[in-house]
Amino acid sequence: MRQFTAIAVALITLGSAGCASRPPSTNSTAAKSQDQQQDDPDKKWKGEIRHDLEPLKKRLRNIGDDYTATWAGGYYGDPRVPGPGAYWLDAVIRLTPDITQNLAKQLGDSPRQETPKIKSELRGLLPPGKAETSDELDSYINTANPLSHKQAHGFLYPKSNTLVVNYFEAS
């Protein structure tokens, strides 16, 4: 009986060792880079890249009227499921130098350096390097009250006069 118990314990130990999960990667740069290469699977999109400005002008402020933009938008969730929905928009906006300077002043004292997560079809439009972002910039470009269900998050590339926006609106 002891021999049977010892064999059973050995088999269970070996079996569970094979099921152990892999330790998390210690290379956080590689993990972040990989995350940026993948689209958010919850973002539903019809595949349309747009250049019209009216939807942006309704949702953003303080970026002037003289700009060009390439953007994509869609919704979160499943439209077949009843209940509130949510709209998203990712935009790459080319600004005039004076608007860029004005936005740079709004970054505050401690802007963060980040690479925006946007739809993969727009990533080729991003300037090299990281953008500058801050809560102050977000407040400045938002048309809505900060406590509302509509929020824009801005990423500024001052050297290339580029503003990248992630917009979210719950209905």
C-alpha positions as CSV (number, residue, x, y, z in Angstrom):
1,M,0.0,0.0,0.0
2,R,2.9,2.4,0.8
3,Q,4.4,1.8,-2.6
4,F,1.1,2.5,-4.3
5,T,0.7,5.8,-2.3
6,A,4.2,6.9,-3.1
7,I,3.7,6.2,-6.8
8,A,0.3,8.1,-6.8
9,V,1.9,11.1,-5.0
10,A,4.8,11.1,-7.5
11,L,2.4,11.1,-10.5
12,I,0.2,13.9,-9.0
13,T,3.3,16.0,-8.3
14,L,4.7,15.5,-11.9
15,G,1.3,16.1,-13.4
16,S,0.7,19.4,-11.6
17,A,4.2,20.6,-12.4
18,G,3.4,20.3,-16.0
19,C,0.3,22.5,-15.5
20,A,2.1,25.3,-13.7
21,S,1.7,28.6,-15.3
22,R,4.6,30.5,-16.9
23,P,6.1,33.3,-14.9
24,P,5.2,36.7,-16.2
25,S,7.7,38.2,-18.6
26,T,10.3,40.4,-17.0
27,N,10.7,42.3,-20.3
28,S,8.1,45.0,-19.8
29,T,9.2,47.0,-22.9
30,A,8.5,43.9,-25.1
31,A,5.1,43.4,-23.4
32,K,4.1,47.1,-23.8
33,S,5.2,47.0,-27.4
34,Q,3.2,43.9,-28.1
35,D,0.1,45.5,-26.4
36,Q,0.4,48.5,-28.7
37,Q,0.4,46.2,-31.7
38,Q,-3.0,44.7,-30.8
39,D,-6.3,46.3,-31.3
40,D,-8.8,46.4,-28.4
41,P,-11.1,43.4,-29.3
42,D,-14.1,45.1,-27.7
43,K,-13.9,48.0,-30.3
44,K,-16.3,47.2,-33.0
45,W,-15.5,48.9,-36.3
46,K,-16.9,48.8,-39.9
47,G,-13.5,49.4,-41.4
48,E,-14.0,53.0,-42.6
49,I,-11.2,55.5,-42.3
50,R,-12.7,59.0,-42.3
51,H,-11.4,62.5,-42.9
52,D,-14.5,64.6,-42.3
53,L,-14.1,67.1,-39.5
54,E,-17.7,67.8,-38.3
55,P,-17.8,64.8,-35.8
56,L,-14.5,66.0,-34.3
57,K,-15.6,69.6,-34.0
58,K,-18.7,68.5,-32.1
59,R,-16.6,66.5,-29.6
60,L,-13.4,68.6,-29.2
61,R,-12.6,72.2,-28.4
62,N,-9.6,74.5,-28.4
63,I,-8.0,72.9,-31.4
64,G,-8.9,75.6,-33.9
65,D,-10.8,75.2,-37.2
66,D,-7.8,74.9,-39.6
67,Y,-6.7,71.3,-39.2
68,T,-6.8,68.0,-41.1
69,A,-7.7,64.7,-39.5
70,T,-7.7,61.0,-40.2
71,W,-9.9,59.0,-37.8
72,A,-11.9,55.9,-37.2
73,G,-14.9,55.3,-34.9
74,G,-17.3,52.6,-33.8
75,Y,-18.9,51.2,-30.8
76,Y,-18.2,48.9,-27.9
77,G,-20.2,45.8,-27.1
78,D,-22.8,43.9,-29.0
79,P,-25.7,45.9,-30.6
80,R,-28.0,42.9,-30.3
81,V,-27.8,43.2,-26.5
82,P,-30.3,45.7,-25.0
83,G,-29.1,48.5,-22.8
84,P,-26.8,51.5,-23.0
85,G,-24.0,51.5,-25.6
86,A,-20.7,53.2,-25.9
87,Y,-19.1,55.0,-28.9
88,W,-15.3,55.3,-29.5
89,L,-13.3,57.4,-31.8
90,D,-9.5,57.4,-32.5
91,A,-8.1,60.4,-34.4
92,V,-4.8,61.7,-35.7
93,I,-5.1,65.4,-36.1
94,R,-2.6,67.7,-37.9
95,L,-2.7,71.2,-36.2
96,T,-1.3,74.6,-37.1
97,P,1.9,75.6,-35.2
98,D,0.1,78.2,-33.1
99,I,-2.6,75.8,-31.9
100,T,0.2,73.3,-31.1
101,Q,2.0,75.9,-29.0
102,N,-1.2,76.7,-27.2
103,L,-1.9,73.0,-26.5
104,A,1.7,72.5,-25.3
105,K,1.1,75.3,-22.7
106,Q,-1.9,73.4,-21.4
107,L,0.1,70.3,-20.6
108,G,0.9,71.6,-17.1
109,D,4.1,71.1,-15.1
110,S,4.3,67.3,-15.3
111,P,3.2,65.9,-18.6
112,R,3.5,62.1,-19.0
113,Q,5.3,60.5,-22.0
114,E,3.0,57.9,-23.6
115,T,2.4,56.2,-26.9
116,P,-1.3,56.4,-27.7
117,K,-3.2,53.2,-28.2
118,I,-5.2,53.7,-31.4
119,K,-6.7,51.6,-34.2
120,S,-3.9,49.7,-36.0
121,E,-5.0,51.2,-39.3
122,L,-4.0,54.6,-38.0
123,R,-0.7,53.8,-36.3
124,G,1.3,54.5,-39.4
125,L,0.3,58.1,-39.1
126,L,1.9,58.5,-35.7
127,P,5.1,60.6,-35.5
128,P,8.1,58.7,-34.0
129,G,8.6,58.7,-30.3
130,K,6.2,59.2,-27.4
131,A,3.6,61.9,-27.1
132,E,3.0,64.2,-24.2
133,T,-0.3,63.9,-22.3
134,S,-1.8,65.3,-19.1
135,D,-5.1,65.6,-17.3
136,E,-4.9,69.4,-17.9
137,L,-4.7,68.8,-21.7
138,D,-7.6,66.4,-21.6
139,S,-9.7,69.0,-19.7
140,Y,-8.7,71.7,-22.2
141,I,-9.8,69.7,-25.3
142,N,-13.0,68.2,-23.9
143,T,-16.3,69.8,-24.9
144,A,-18.1,68.1,-22.1
145,N,-18.1,68.5,-18.3
146,P,-15.3,66.3,-16.8
147,L,-17.9,64.3,-14.9
148,S,-20.0,63.5,-18.0
149,H,-20.2,60.3,-20.0
150,K,-18.2,61.9,-22.8
151,Q,-14.4,62.1,-22.6
152,A,-11.5,62.9,-24.9
153,H,-7.9,61.9,-24.0
154,G,-5.3,63.9,-25.9
155,F,-1.7,63.0,-26.8
156,L,0.4,65.9,-28.2
157,Y,3.5,65.5,-30.5
158,P,4.7,69.2,-30.4
159,K,7.5,68.8,-32.9
160,S,5.2,67.5,-35.6
161,N,2.1,69.6,-34.8
162,T,0.1,66.4,-34.2
163,L,-2.6,65.7,-31.7
164,V,-3.9,62.1,-31.2
165,V,-7.3,61.7,-29.5
166,N,-9.0,58.8,-27.9
167,Y,-12.7,59.7,-27.5
168,F,-15.3,57.7,-25.5
169,E,-19.0,58.4,-25.2
170,A,-21.5,56.3,-23.2
171,S,-25.1,56.6,-24.1
